[in-house]
Amino acid sequence: MPGEPTILFRSYDQSPIGQIGDAAYVYNSTGVPVPRVLGSYALIFLIEGQGIYADVNHKATAVSPGDMLMLFPDIAHRYGPSRRGKWSEFYILFHGPVFDLWRSTGILTPQRPVFRLGQVEPWLQRMTNVVDVPITGASERQIVMVSRLQSVIADIITSQTISLESGSQVWLTEACHWLESELAEEISCHWVADMVGLSYDRFRKKFAAEMKMTPYQYRSMQRLKAAQKMMQETEMSLKEIAASVGFYDEFALSNRFKQVMGMSPRAFRAREQG
């Protein structure tokens, strides 16, 4: 059933260092639309779809496949797909002294709940391998799984740190990610500037210098590209496509499409269909 977890692993066994409780896939999930406090740590890995994550410390942040959310036991949060979108995830619930220690030393911190890992399959394989342990002893199995999860989290944090330290254009990657997300929704360019840690004027100038267009123009272009892809790959009506990519109606989409592409959406579709 859509939205119901497909349990890969579930256990109530304990170990001295910690416990892995659940590991599961959730397909076509509605996420957690209303703020909640989970009561344990959780790793949420987005496999399919786009949406947002928000908590008491962070405004809504756009997330997409390959992004991982780190949830904390006492931090109220919400996440899930956009109104018209799908969301499929893999999650692991865990708790215990070793993870509390990592949090107390700052290795895990609620100030950094979103990790952009990029590739889905390699990281998903590593995460599912955490619970693929043939050992029968309950405590021993938990120790192995907790150790594997520590290794995965350590590699995630290390890879992200290296990326941040080695790339001076991280702000641009982040900005493009948000400008390309949630196309049906209104996302303020001032908000994006705030999320990448720049004043709006500084952000607009730097973005235009790098991309040869303003942030607003870039987002508008992403909407047209998404519309173009839908025209090529689906039978959706222009009205449906316009709503899916954030245009007021099909006439607004048609006018903008013709300005940029030099032909109407109907002419483009007829050409593509042969």
LUMKOL-885891 format. One record per residue (C-alpha): residue number from 1; residue in three letters; z, y, x. Coordinates in Angstrom, 3 decimals, always signed. Each point is the difference from the previous one (the first is absolute). Example, Ala and Ser with C-alpha at 12.3 -4.5 7.8 and 13.67 -1.06 7.14 Angstrom:
resi:resn:w:v:u
1:ALA:+7.800:-4.500:+12.300
2:SER:-0.660:+3.440:+1.370
// end
This chain:
resi:resn:w:v:u
1:MET:+0.000:+0.000:+0.000
2:PRO:-0.923:+3.449:+1.409
3:GLY:+3.028:+1.831:+1.323
4:GLU:+2.108:-3.159:+0.339
5:PRO:+1.099:-1.043:+3.528
6:THR:-1.607:-3.053:+1.551
7:ILE:+2.992:-1.286:+1.937
8:LEU:-0.754:-1.208:+3.516
9:PHE:+3.654:-0.452:+0.951
10:ARG:+3.389:+0.441:-1.655
11:SER:+3.411:-0.832:+1.398
12:TYR:+3.674:+0.816:-0.448
13:ASP:+0.953:-1.529:+3.343
14:GLN:+1.840:+2.124:+2.532
15:SER:+0.153:+0.336:+3.775
16:PRO:+2.334:+1.987:+2.264
17:ILE:-2.698:+2.554:+0.840
18:GLY:-1.709:+0.506:-3.334
19:GLN:-1.902:-1.468:-2.912
20:ILE:-3.577:-0.124:-1.250
21:GLY:+0.280:-0.145:-3.788
22:ASP:-3.472:+0.141:-1.561
23:ALA:-3.554:+0.095:+1.246
24:ALA:-2.736:+0.355:-2.604
25:TYR:-3.399:+1.337:-0.961
26:VAL:-0.353:+2.266:-3.030
27:TYR:-3.520:+0.492:-1.329
28:ASN:-0.937:+2.866:-2.340
29:SER:+3.516:+1.333:+0.303
30:THR:+1.229:+3.061:-1.847
31:GLY:+2.321:+0.693:+2.932
32:VAL:+3.274:+1.791:-0.605
33:PRO:-0.933:+3.063:-2.085
34:VAL:+3.598:+1.127:-0.641
35:PRO:+2.388:+0.675:+2.919
36:ARG:+2.260:-2.944:+0.805
37:VAL:+2.501:-1.082:+2.650
38:LEU:-0.889:-3.507:+1.171
39:GLY:+3.270:-1.056:+1.632
40:SER:-1.709:-1.697:+2.958
41:TYR:-2.622:+0.720:+2.618
42:ALA:-3.613:-0.729:-0.879
43:LEU:-3.352:+0.025:+1.694
44:ILE:-2.869:+0.766:-2.407
45:PHE:-3.512:-0.526:+1.414
46:LEU:-2.875:+1.386:-2.059
47:ILE:-2.926:-2.435:-0.181
48:GLU:-2.195:+1.633:-2.621
49:GLY:-0.177:+3.309:-1.843
50:GLN:+1.286:+3.504:+0.510
51:GLY:+3.036:+1.816:-1.262
52:ILE:+3.062:+1.916:+1.096
53:TYR:+3.429:-0.456:+1.518
54:ALA:+2.878:+2.444:-0.537
55:ASP:+3.747:-0.009:+0.539
56:VAL:+2.942:+2.385:-0.050
57:ASN:-0.970:+1.257:+3.476
58:HIS:-3.785:+0.103:-0.330
59:LYS:-2.517:+1.453:-2.424
60:ALA:-2.738:-2.258:-1.351
61:THR:-2.090:-1.396:+2.855
62:ALA:-3.379:-1.637:-0.525
63:VAL:-0.184:-3.621:+1.181
64:SER:-2.885:-2.469:+0.230
65:PRO:-0.755:-3.551:+1.222
66:GLY:+1.503:-0.658:+3.419
67:ASP:+2.982:+2.291:-0.615
68:MET:+3.524:-1.401:+0.154
69:LEU:+3.032:+1.401:-1.804
70:MET:+3.482:-0.508:+1.434
71:LEU:+2.618:+0.170:-2.752
72:PHE:+3.717:+0.486:+0.609
73:PRO:+2.915:-1.372:-2.062
74:ASP:+1.453:+3.346:-1.048
75:ILE:-3.085:+2.234:-0.195
76:ALA:-1.413:+0.672:-3.469
77:HIS:-3.776:-0.366:+0.092
78:ARG:-3.091:-0.567:-2.093
79:TYR:-3.502:-1.210:+0.775
80:GLY:-3.089:-1.394:-1.630
81:PRO:-3.639:+0.505:-0.943
82:SER:-1.659:+3.050:-1.441
83:ARG:-0.499:+0.009:-3.752
84:ARG:-3.456:-1.542:+0.250
85:GLY:+0.539:-2.141:+3.056
86:LYS:+1.003:-3.488:+1.044
87:TRP:+2.747:-0.919:+2.431
88:SER:+0.534:-3.355:+1.692
89:GLU:+2.741:-0.521:+2.551
90:PHE:+1.933:-2.450:+2.114
91:TYR:+3.740:+0.546:+0.333
92:ILE:+2.989:-1.375:+1.858
93:LEU:+3.588:+0.670:-1.090
94:PHE:+2.631:-0.192:+2.746
95:HIS:+3.460:+1.175:+1.021
96:GLY:+2.731:-0.674:+2.499
97:PRO:+1.915:+1.258:+3.043
98:VAL:-2.952:+0.072:+2.394
99:PHE:-2.004:+2.304:-2.292
100:ASP:+3.025:+2.224:-0.572
101:LEU:+0.309:+0.257:+3.784
102:TRP:-3.650:+0.984:+0.332
103:ARG:+0.547:+2.670:-2.614
104:SER:+3.175:+1.352:+1.620
105:THR:-1.817:+0.375:+3.343
106:GLY:-3.019:+1.707:-1.589
107:ILE:-2.494:-2.819:+0.565
108:LEU:-0.320:-0.174:-3.769
109:THR:+0.368:+3.362:-1.688
110:PRO:-0.443:+1.207:-3.581
111:GLN:-1.701:+3.063:+1.488
112:ARG:-3.009:-2.182:+0.701
113:PRO:-0.725:-2.215:-3.003
114:VAL:-3.825:-0.271:+0.303
115:PHE:-1.881:-1.720:+2.830
116:ARG:-3.792:+0.066:+0.123
117:LEU:-0.953:-3.315:+1.581
118:GLY:-3.705:+0.082:-0.843
119:GLN:-1.254:-3.590:+0.076
120:VAL:+1.209:-2.089:-2.929
121:GLU:-0.682:-3.613:+0.997
122:PRO:+1.617:-0.152:+3.484
123:TRP:+3.213:+1.672:-1.158
124:LEU:+0.093:-1.977:-3.237
125:GLN:-0.279:-3.224:+2.002
126:ARG:+2.896:+1.013:+2.214
127:MET:+2.147:+0.916:-2.991
128:THR:-0.648:-3.269:-1.837
129:ASN:+0.708:-1.907:+3.219
130:VAL:+3.537:+1.384:-0.101
131:VAL:+0.944:-2.502:-2.714
132:ASP:-2.277:-2.854:+1.117
133:VAL:+2.811:-1.871:+1.762
134:PRO:+0.206:-3.824:-0.233
135:ILE:+3.645:-0.204:+1.121
136:THR:+2.163:-1.659:-2.681
137:GLY:+3.444:+1.296:+1.007
138:ALA:+0.765:+2.966:-2.278
139:SER:+1.798:+2.242:+2.485
140:GLU:-2.305:-0.919:+2.876
141:ARG:-3.070:+0.753:-2.108
142:GLN:+1.385:+3.387:-0.969
143:ILE:+0.667:+0.845:+3.658
144:VAL:-3.613:-0.823:+0.922
145:MET:-1.406:+2.011:-2.918
146:VAL:+2.208:+3.020:+0.694
147:SER:-1.044:-0.101:+3.663
148:ARG:-3.676:-0.182:-0.971
149:LEU:+0.404:+2.932:-2.367
150:GLN:+1.712:+2.002:+2.757
151:SER:-2.988:-0.702:+2.260
152:VAL:-2.484:+1.154:-2.656
153:ILE:+1.939:+3.190:-0.723
154:ALA:+0.405:+0.711:+3.727
155:ASP:-3.757:-0.343:+0.542
156:ILE:-0.713:+2.254:-2.976
157:ILE:+2.325:+2.712:+1.280
158:THR:-1.311:-0.326:+3.569
159:SER:-3.641:+0.164:-1.037
160:GLN:+0.641:+3.067:-2.125
161:THR:+1.922:+1.730:+2.791
162:ILE:-2.783:-0.639:+2.503
163:SER:-2.534:+1.344:-2.478
164:LEU:+1.996:+3.167:-0.586
165:GLU:+0.572:+0.592:+3.706
166:SER:-3.566:-0.728:+1.119
167:GLY:-1.950:+1.830:-2.682
168:SER:+0.034:+3.763:-0.348
169:GLN:-2.037:-0.295:-3.219
170:VAL:+2.529:-1.979:-2.014
171:TRP:+0.427:+2.977:-2.332
172:LEU:-3.749:-0.123:-0.749
173:THR:+0.025:-3.724:-0.741
174:GLU:+2.942:+0.485:-2.345
175:ALA:-1.618:+2.988:-1.698
176:CYS:-3.269:-1.869:-0.578
177:HIS:+1.931:-2.958:-1.371
178:TRP:+1.678:+2.155:-2.640
179:LEU:-3.140:+1.985:-0.801
180:GLU:-1.878:-3.261:-0.588
181:SER:+2.709:-1.454:-2.254
182:GLU:+0.757:+0.319:-3.700
183:LEU:-3.365:+1.647:-0.679
184:ALA:+0.623:+0.110:-3.742
185:GLU:+3.151:+2.035:+0.538
186:GLU:+0.576:+3.597:+1.043
187:ILE:+1.386:+0.091:+3.549
188:SER:+0.754:+3.425:+1.416
189:CYS:-1.350:+0.766:+3.465
190:HIS:+3.237:+1.935:+0.551
191:TRP:+1.872:-3.250:-0.631
192:VAL:-2.193:-1.853:+2.515
193:ALA:+0.688:+2.733:+2.566
194:ASP:+3.703:-0.423:-0.585
195:MET:-0.268:-3.778:+0.429
196:VAL:-1.666:+0.343:+3.427
197:GLY:+2.535:+2.599:+1.113
198:LEU:-2.221:+3.097:+0.118
199:SER:-0.079:+3.299:-1.837
200:TYR:-2.866:+0.135:-2.483
201:ASP:-1.933:+2.664:+1.925
202:ARG:+0.370:-1.898:+3.277
203:PHE:-0.938:-3.272:-1.678
204:ARG:-3.097:+1.470:-1.657
205:LYS:-1.251:+1.540:+3.253
206:LYS:+0.637:-3.129:+2.088
207:PHE:-1.547:-2.281:-2.621
208:ALA:-3.097:+2.176:-0.357
209:ALA:-0.415:+0.113:+3.778
210:GLU:+0.110:-3.792:+0.255
211:MET:-1.880:-1.005:-3.159
212:LYS:-2.368:+2.993:-0.395
213:MET:+1.196:+0.453:-3.589
214:THR:+3.195:+1.077:-1.750
215:PRO:+2.511:-2.554:-1.320
216:TYR:-1.087:+0.843:-3.544
217:GLN:-3.661:-0.586:+0.874
218:TYR:+0.888:-3.279:+1.695
219:ARG:+1.836:-1.278:-3.077
220:SER:-2.872:+1.103:-2.219
221:MET:-2.415:-1.918:+2.233
222:GLN:+2.164:-3.131:-0.215
223:ARG:-0.133:+0.228:-3.788
224:LEU:-3.793:+0.182:+0.091
225:LYS:-0.221:-2.936:+2.417
226:ALA:+2.242:-2.072:-2.274
227:ALA:-2.108:+0.959:-3.019
228:GLN:-3.176:-0.894:+1.869
229:LYS:+1.400:-3.428:+0.872
230:MET:+0.964:-0.633:-3.624
231:MET:-3.503:+0.926:-1.127
232:GLN:-1.434:-2.497:+2.457
233:GLU:+2.425:-2.873:-0.555
234:THR:+1.199:+0.209:-3.620
235:GLU:-1.255:+0.474:-3.540
236:MET:+2.613:+2.653:-0.742
237:SER:-1.143:+2.955:-2.082
238:LEU:-0.150:+3.446:+1.593
239:LYS:+2.929:+0.998:-2.176
240:GLU:+2.071:-2.888:+1.367
241:ILE:-1.047:+0.721:+3.573
242:ALA:+0.832:+3.696:-0.352
243:ALA:+3.491:-0.829:-1.246
244:SER:+0.513:-2.555:+2.784
245:VAL:-0.732:+2.473:+2.793
246:GLY:+1.639:+3.115:-1.392
247:PHE:-2.754:+2.043:-1.650
248:TYR:+0.765:+1.758:-3.282
249:ASP:-2.928:-1.693:-1.750
250:GLU:-3.410:-1.531:+0.674
251:PHE:-1.681:+3.411:-0.118
252:ALA:+2.173:+1.330:+2.826
253:LEU:-0.787:-3.135:+1.986
254:SER:-3.724:+0.303:-0.687
255:ASN:-0.142:+3.646:+1.032
256:ARG:+1.883:-0.584:+3.253
257:PHE:-1.923:-3.187:+0.782
258:LYS:-3.324:+1.776:-0.448
259:GLN:+1.109:+2.913:+2.209
260:VAL:+0.855:-2.334:+2.859
261:MET:-2.430:-2.903:-0.446
262:GLY:-2.992:+1.923:-1.299
263:MET:-0.372:-2.218:-3.068
264:SER:+1.928:-0.817:-3.142
265:PRO:+2.267:-3.043:-0.201
266:ARG:-2.402:-1.619:-2.463
267:ALA:-2.948:+0.527:+2.333
268:PHE:+2.037:-1.383:+2.906
269:ARG:+1.018:-3.059:-2.015
270:ALA:-3.558:-0.625:-1.158
271:ARG:-1.213:+0.190:+3.609
272:GLU:+2.696:-2.392:+1.237
273:GLN:-0.725:-2.500:-2.754
274:GLY:-3.592:-0.161:+0.997
// end
